[in-house]
């Protein structure tokens, strides 16, 4: 496993295991946040994260708010990269 995959697994564990109750409370039972890729820009000294919120049982417009995903992912990354700006792209899927 390379370094990037290891980072994805660490953040995925934090988001979908440690913060599972928060994710399911916001997006519905059975929902999870899938981390697709991490790209570190050495020129800009920033980290780009692409994620997808996979909705569970409740699929309606009221749960289509990406703010919790942004906060949880940023919170997880600060444990690894504490002084790096993070840009997050979040999509929804069913």
N, C-alpha and C positions, 0 to 999 in steps of 0.2 A: 504494500500500500504506500503510495506516495504521500508527501506532506499535505498536499491540497485535499486529498480524499480523507486524510486523518482529521483535518480541520473541519471539513463538512460533517464528519461523523460526530465530532465533539459538539458542534453547535446544534446538530440535529437531535442529539440526546438531550441537550439542555432544553430545546424548544418543545420537543414532542414527548418527553418523559417528565422532566422536572416541572415544566410549565403547562402540562397537559390539561389540567383543570381550567386554567385561564383561557387556553385556546378553545376548548370545548364550550366554555361559558360564553365566549364572544361569537364563535362561528357555528356552534351547534354540535351535538353529540356525534362522535365519530370523525370530526374534522381534524386535520393535521396540516402542518406547514412543511412542505418539501423544499429542501435547499437544492438548487440546481447547479449553481456554479459560484466560485469565488475567483476574482481576478484582482491581483495586486498590481497597481501601477507604480513603478519605481520613479517615473518622471513626476507624477503628481503626488506621490507618497500618500495614496489613498487606496481604499479597498472597495471594490464593487461586488455586491452580492445580488444574485438573482434567485428569487424564491417563488413558490407557487402555493397558494392556500387551496387545499383540497377540501371542499365542503362535504360534510357528512349528511345527516338526515334532514337538516333544515336548510332548504335552498330558497332564499328570497332576498329581496333587495336590502332588507334591514340588517343582514349580516355581512353585506359587501362593503366593509370598512377595513382598510388595510392598516390603520393606525396601530393596533395591537401587535400585528406582525412586525412592523417597523421597530417598535419599542423592544419587543422580546429579542429579536435578532441583534439589534444594536447592543442590548444589555449583555448578550452572550459573547459577542465579539470583544467587548471591552475587557473581558477576562484574559483574552489572548493578545489583542493589539490595543493597548490602552490609550495610546496617543495618536491613533491613525483615524482620519476622517473616513466615514463609511457612507456609501451611497447604496441604497437598496431599491431594487425593482421587484414589485410584487404583482402577480397575476392571480386570477381565480380559476378554479377548475372543479368539476364535479366527478 
